[in-house]
Amino acid sequence: MQSGVVKVHRYLGLLLAFFLIIIAGTGSIIAFYDDFENSFNADMRIVEPQAKGWTLHDALVIRERLETEDSRSHVFSLQLPQRPDQSLFSRVMPAIDAATGKPYPIDYDEVFANPYTGERLGQRIIGEATLKPEGLFSFLYYLHYALIFPLGVGILLIGTLGLVWAVECIAGFYLTLPPKAKPGRNGRTPRPFIKRWSTSWKITRGANSNRQILDWHRASGLWLWPLLMIFAITGFALNLGGPYAGFISKFVEYAHFQESPPRAPLAQPLLSPPVDWFKAAELGQRYFAEQAQIEGFTLGKPAAIEYRRDLGIYFFLMHTSRDLLDAQGNPTETDSPATAATIAIDAHDGRFLGLQLPTGQRAGNTVTNWLIALHVTAIGGRAWQIAVSAFGMLVVGISVTGVLLWWRRRKTRQPRPRVAQKAHLTTRFAEGTSQQNR
């Protein structure tokens, strides 16, 4: 079994090393994503606060205006500002050409607008390869969860690699365990398990370079093992929420409306729903008020509204007392249905289809959302951002030392060159002949 686990750890490690170096390296940077975006992309992210404020109705009017300005676009998601100086962020997909039934060509998928004036501040394609400051960190963010592949392919690949990484972590942990102790000479009692295992947690001073690399690789993996598992599992959950929801639901109660919706997709997309955005927002607020009485939570600000035409469902998000809070006491992850309170509304008739709370409603959601918040540095403030950034660099180090160990051992196991082998055998034969003659 030991030999088999060594092979699993070795070859999965080699498979993962390249990807982990990119994923962990970019993760070290995007731990400060919002800070970088606000600094280098201020023209689209930051607005001048105005005393008159803005309302949810204003945001929906702006959404309509953005679509009117470009009839090829369908603004399907509005992320509502949570600070007075924050812009209105929307996600866009191509509108459907009524004549052909096919999507229009469109060269952007994100739009930023001023929530006070409706002015279009800018637009971009998430993950577009660029070194320009205004798009660089969006590109690094995309690299982190999809690499250079098309979105669907990249998300599937990285989500699958999260599972592979979890298996690799378990195999690595097993290999640090000391072998079963044998009785000592003269019947002496072998050292206790903890003392024998303690060697794996340490770096041997004055050892040769191979042993130093092994110790760094093994000890850092052990000390960081809980975080390695958390980031591996949440990487799977963030990218492949549907399969994750299906698996977790077998053991605990769990719901993820976006990835595992309340009903199956429609045969044809519902492009002009009987319930419009304004009515959906009105119903969302009413349903939240009703659910707050039933579930016993208090309401905060509206967070987002999204329409899924493939499902014929609106998702209305609102901050509540069940939110996870950051170090400053602010709600986290306003743009993620996984970590904000969400109500699903039928776009045909406005029926209430379900409520999903971040914490306190379903055990699976509560635990998952805490873990995801750790992954995306949504809690813990600046100290946790720094810790996650450092963790990313340590994961790069673990990957590099793993490859170095494999490479050095491979070199020592290579067969001798043929010429050297022939000379060695000739010498051995001559020595043997000389001894026989004697």
C-alpha positions in Angstrom: 0.0 0.0 0.0 2.8 2.4 0.8 4.3 1.9 -2.6 1.0 2.5 -4.3 0.3 5.7 -2.4 3.8 6.9 -3.2 3.0 6.5 -6.9 -0.4 8.2 -6.6 1.2 11.1 -4.7 4.1 11.4 -7.2 2.1 11.3 -10.4 -0.8 13.4 -9.2 1.7 15.9 -7.8 3.5 16.1 -11.2 0.1 16.5 -12.9 -1.0 19.3 -10.5 2.3 21.2 -10.1 2.0 23.4 -13.2 -1.6 24.3 -12.5 -1.1 24.9 -8.8 1.8 27.2 -9.5 -0.5 29.4 -11.7 -3.6 29.1 -9.5 -1.7 29.7 -6.2 0.4 32.4 -7.7 -2.5 34.3 -9.0 -4.4 33.7 -5.8 -1.7 35.4 -3.9 -2.4 38.5 -5.9 -6.2 38.5 -6.1 -6.4 38.1 -2.4 -6.3 42.0 -2.7 -8.5 42.0 -5.8 -10.9 44.8 -4.7 -8.0 47.0 -3.6 -6.3 46.6 -6.9 -9.5 47.1 -8.9 -10.4 50.3 -7.0 -6.8 51.7 -7.4 -6.1 50.8 -11.1 -9.7 50.7 -12.4 -11.1 53.7 -10.5 -12.7 55.2 -13.6 -15.2 52.3 -13.7 -15.3 51.3 -10.0 -15.4 54.6 -8.1 -18.0 57.4 -8.4 -18.6 60.7 -6.6 -21.3 60.2 -3.9 -24.3 62.4 -4.3 -26.6 63.6 -1.5 -29.8 62.6 -3.4 -28.8 59.0 -3.2 -30.3 56.3 -5.5 -33.1 53.8 -5.2 -33.6 50.2 -6.5 -36.0 51.6 -9.0 -33.3 53.9 -10.3 -30.9 51.0 -10.7 -33.5 49.1 -12.7 -34.1 52.1 -15.0 -30.4 52.3 -15.6 -30.4 48.6 -16.5 -33.0 49.3 -19.1 -31.0 52.2 -20.4 -27.9 50.1 -20.8 -29.8 47.6 -22.9 -31.3 50.4 -25.0 -27.9 51.8 -25.7 -26.9 48.5 -27.2 -29.8 46.4 -28.4 -27.4 43.4 -28.9 -27.0 43.1 -25.1 -29.0 41.5 -22.4 -28.1 42.8 -18.9 -29.1 39.7 -16.9 -27.5 40.6 -13.5 -27.3 43.8 -11.4 -24.9 44.0 -8.5 -26.2 46.9 -6.3 -23.6 49.2 -4.8 -23.1 48.8 -1.0 -21.1 52.0 -0.5 -21.9 55.6 -1.6 -18.8 55.7 -3.9 -19.3 52.3 -5.6 -20.4 52.0 -9.2 -23.4 49.9 -10.4 -21.9 46.6 -11.7 -23.8 44.5 -14.2 -23.2 41.3 -16.1 -24.2 41.0 -19.7 -24.8 38.3 -22.3 -25.8 38.5 -25.9 -29.4 39.2 -26.7 -31.3 36.8 -29.0 -32.0 37.9 -32.5 -35.8 37.4 -33.0 -35.3 36.9 -36.7 -32.7 34.2 -36.6 -33.1 32.9 -33.0 -29.3 33.2 -32.5 -27.3 35.4 -30.1 -26.0 38.7 -31.4 -22.2 39.0 -31.5 -21.1 41.2 -28.6 -17.6 42.1 -27.4 -18.1 42.6 -23.6 -19.7 40.9 -20.7 -19.4 43.4 -17.9 -20.7 47.0 -17.7 -20.2 49.6 -15.0 -22.5 52.6 -14.6 -22.9 55.6 -12.3 -25.9 54.7 -10.0 -26.7 58.4 -9.5 -26.7 59.5 -13.2 -26.9 56.3 -15.2 -23.7 57.2 -17.1 -22.0 54.2 -18.7 -18.5 54.3 -17.1 -17.0 51.4 -19.0 -17.3 47.9 -20.2 -14.9 44.9 -20.6 -14.6 41.2 -21.1 -13.8 39.4 -17.9 -10.5 37.7 -18.2 -9.4 39.3 -21.4 -5.6 38.8 -21.8 -4.0 42.2 -21.2 -1.2 43.9 -19.3 -3.0 47.2 -19.1 -3.7 48.1 -15.5 -7.4 48.5 -16.0 -7.8 44.9 -17.2 -4.8 43.1 -15.6 -6.3 42.1 -12.4 -9.5 40.9 -14.1 -7.3 38.8 -16.3 -5.4 37.4 -13.3 -8.8 36.6 -11.6 -9.9 34.7 -14.7 -6.6 32.8 -14.8 -7.2 31.8 -11.2 -10.4 30.0 -11.9 -10.4 29.2 -15.6 -6.7 29.5 -16.8 -6.6 30.4 -20.5 -9.4 28.2 -21.6 -13.0 29.2 -22.6 -15.1 29.8 -19.5 -17.0 26.5 -19.4 -13.9 24.4 -20.1 -11.8 26.3 -17.6 -14.3 26.1 -14.8 -14.7 22.3 -15.4 -11.0 21.8 -15.4 -10.2 23.8 -12.3 -13.1 22.4 -10.4 -12.0 18.8 -11.3 -8.4 19.7 -10.3 -9.8 20.8 -6.9 -10.9 17.2 -6.3 -7.6 15.8 -7.5 -5.8 18.2 -5.2 -7.8 17.0 -2.3 -6.9 13.3 -3.1 -3.2 14.4 -3.4 -3.4 16.1 0.0 -4.7 13.0 1.6 -2.1 10.8 -0.1 0.7 13.2 1.1 -0.6 13.2 4.6 -0.6 9.4 4.7 3.0 9.3 3.5 4.1 11.4 6.4 2.9 8.8 8.9 5.7 6.6 10.3 5.7 2.9 9.5 4.5 0.4 12.1 7.1 0.2 14.8 9.0 -3.1 15.2 10.3 -4.3 18.5 13.7 -2.9 19.4 16.8 -4.9 20.0 17.0 -6.8 23.3 13.2 -6.4 23.6 13.4 -2.6 24.0 10.1 -0.7 23.6 10.0 1.3 20.3 9.6 5.0 20.4 6.0 6.3 20.7 4.1 7.1 17.5 4.1 10.8 18.2 7.9 11.0 18.6 8.4 9.0 15.4 5.9 11.2 13.5 7.4 14.4 14.9 10.4 14.0 12.5 8.0 14.7 9.6 7.1 18.1 11.1 10.6 19.3 11.3 13.4 20.6 9.0 16.7 18.8 9.7 19.6 21.3 10.3 22.8 20.7 8.5 21.4 18.0 6.2 22.3 17.6 2.5 20.3 19.5 -0.1 18.1 16.5 -1.0 17.1 16.1 2.6 16.5 19.8 3.0 14.2 19.9 0.0 12.3 16.8 1.3 11.9 18.3 4.8 10.6 21.7 3.4 8.2 19.9 1.1 6.9 17.5 3.8 6.9 19.8 6.8 5.2 22.7 5.1 2.6 20.4 3.7 1.8 19.1 7.1 1.6 22.4 8.9 -0.6 23.8 6.1 -2.6 20.6 5.6 -6.0 21.9 6.9 -5.8 25.0 4.7 -4.7 22.9 1.7 -7.8 20.7 2.1 -10.1 23.8 2.6 -8.9 25.5 -0.5 -9.0 22.3 -2.6 -12.6 21.5 -1.5 -13.8 25.1 -1.9 -12.1 25.3 -5.3 -14.3 22.4 -6.4 -17.4 24.0 -4.8 -16.9 27.4 -6.4 -16.3 26.0 -9.9 -18.6 23.0 -9.9 -21.4 24.1 -7.6 -23.9 21.7 -9.2 -21.9 18.5 -8.6 -20.9 19.8 -5.2 -24.5 20.5 -4.2 -25.5 17.0 -5.4 -22.8 15.3 -3.3 -23.3 17.3 -0.1 -27.0 17.0 -0.3 -26.7 13.2 0.2 -25.3 13.9 3.7 -26.7 17.2 4.9 -29.4 19.7 3.9 -27.9 22.0 1.2 -29.3 24.3 -1.5 -27.6 26.4 -4.2 -30.3 28.0 -6.4 -27.9 29.1 -9.1 -26.1 25.8 -9.6 -28.9 23.5 -8.5 -32.0 25.5 -9.3 -35.5 25.0 -7.9 -36.7 23.6 -11.3 -35.3 22.2 -14.5 -34.3 24.5 -17.4 -37.0 25.4 -19.9 -37.3 23.8 -23.3 -36.9 27.4 -24.8 -35.5 30.5 -23.0 -38.1 32.8 -21.7 -37.0 36.1 -23.4 -39.9 38.3 -22.5 -41.2 37.2 -19.1 -44.7 38.2 -18.0 -43.2 39.4 -14.7 -40.8 42.2 -15.5 -37.7 43.4 -13.5 -39.7 46.1 -11.6 -42.4 43.6 -10.6 -39.8 41.0 -9.6 -38.0 43.5 -7.4 -41.3 44.5 -5.7 -42.1 40.9 -5.1 -38.6 40.1 -3.9 -38.8 42.7 -1.2 -42.3 41.6 -0.2 -41.3 37.9 0.0 -38.2 38.8 2.0 -40.4 40.7 4.5 -42.6 37.7 4.9 -39.7 35.2 5.2 -38.0 37.4 7.8 -41.1 37.0 10.0 -41.1 33.3 9.5 -37.4 32.6 9.8 -36.6 35.2 12.4 -34.0 37.4 10.7 -33.7 41.1 10.0 -33.4 42.8 6.6 -30.6 45.0 5.3 -30.0 46.5 1.9 -30.9 44.8 -1.4 -27.7 43.2 -2.8 -28.5 42.1 -6.3 -31.2 41.0 -8.8 -30.6 38.5 -11.6 -32.8 36.9 -14.3 -32.1 33.5 -15.7 -33.9 33.2 -19.0 -32.9 29.6 -19.4 -34.9 28.9 -16.2 -37.5 31.6 -16.3 -36.5 32.6 -12.7 -35.5 35.8 -11.0 -33.1 35.6 -8.1 -33.4 38.6 -5.7 -30.6 38.9 -3.2 -30.7 40.9 0.0 -28.5 41.4 3.0 -29.8 40.1 6.3 -28.7 39.3 9.8 -27.8 35.8 8.6 -24.9 37.2 6.4 -21.3 36.6 7.1 -19.6 39.8 8.1 -16.1 41.1 7.2 -13.7 42.6 9.7 -15.5 45.9 9.6 -18.9 44.3 10.2 -20.0 44.7 6.6 -21.8 41.9 4.7 -19.6 39.9 2.4 -19.9 38.6 -1.1 -22.7 40.8 -2.4 -22.3 39.3 -5.9 -22.5 35.6 -4.9 -25.8 33.8 -4.5 -23.9 31.2 -2.4 -23.2 33.7 0.4 -26.1 36.2 0.3 -29.7 35.6 1.1 -31.6 34.7 -2.1 -35.2 34.4 -3.0 -36.3 32.6 -6.2 -39.3 34.1 -8.1 -41.2 32.5 -11.0 -41.0 34.9 -14.0 -44.2 33.5 -15.4 -46.5 34.3 -12.5 -44.4 35.8 -9.7 -44.7 32.8 -7.4 -42.3 32.3 -4.5 -40.1 29.4 -5.4 -37.8 29.3 -2.3 -35.4 31.0 0.1 -31.7 30.3 0.5 -30.0 31.9 3.6 -26.2 32.0 4.0 -26.2 30.7 7.6 -28.6 29.3 10.1 -31.1 27.7 7.7 -29.3 24.6 6.3 -26.2 23.1 7.9 -24.6 22.4 4.5 -24.9 26.0 3.4 -23.6 27.4 6.7 -20.4 25.3 6.7 -19.8 25.7 3.0 -20.3 29.5 3.1 -17.9 29.9 6.0 -15.3 27.9 4.0 -15.9 29.8 0.8 -15.6 33.1 2.7 -12.2 32.0 3.9 -11.2 31.1 0.3 -12.2 34.4 -1.2 -10.9 36.5 1.8 -14.4 37.8 2.5 -13.9 37.6 6.2 -10.9 38.2 8.5 -10.0 41.6 7.0 -6.5 42.7 6.0 -4.8 40.2 8.2 -6.5 37.3 6.5 -5.8 38.7 3.1 -2.1 38.8 3.9 -2.3 35.3 5.3 -4.0 33.9 2.2 -1.5 35.7 0.0 1.4 34.2 1.9 -0.3 30.8 1.8 -0.5 31.0 -2.0 3.2 31.5 -2.2 3.8 28.6 0.1 1.7 26.4 -2.1 3.9 27.4 -5.0 6.9 26.4 -2.9 5.4 23.0 -2.1 4.7 22.4 -5.8 8.2 23.4 -6.8 10.0 21.3 -4.1 7.8 18.4 -5.1 9.0 18.6 -8.7 12.6 19.1 -7.6 12.4 15.9 -5.4 11.1 13.9 -8.4 13.7 15.3 -10.7 16.7 14.6 -8.4 15.6 11.1 -7.7 14.9 10.4 -11.3 18.5 11.5 -12.1 19.9 9.1 -9.5 17.9 6.2 -10.9 19.0 6.7 -14.5 20.9 3.8 -15.9 24.6 4.3 -16.5 25.7 5.2 -20.0 26.3 2.2 -22.3 30.0 3.1 -22.8 30.6 3.3 -19.1 28.7 0.1 -18.5 30.7 -1.8 -21.1 34.0 -0.6 -19.6 32.8 -1.6 -16.2 31.9 -5.1 -17.4 35.2 -5.5 -19.2 37.1 -4.6 -16.1 35.0 -7.1 -14.0 35.7 -9.9 -16.6 39.4 -9.2 -16.7 39.6 -9.3 -12.9 37.7 -12.6 -12.8 39.9 -14.2 -15.5 43.1 -13.1 -13.6 41.8 -14.7 -10.4 41.0 -18.0 -12.2 44.5 -18.1 -13.7 45.9 -17.7 -10.3 
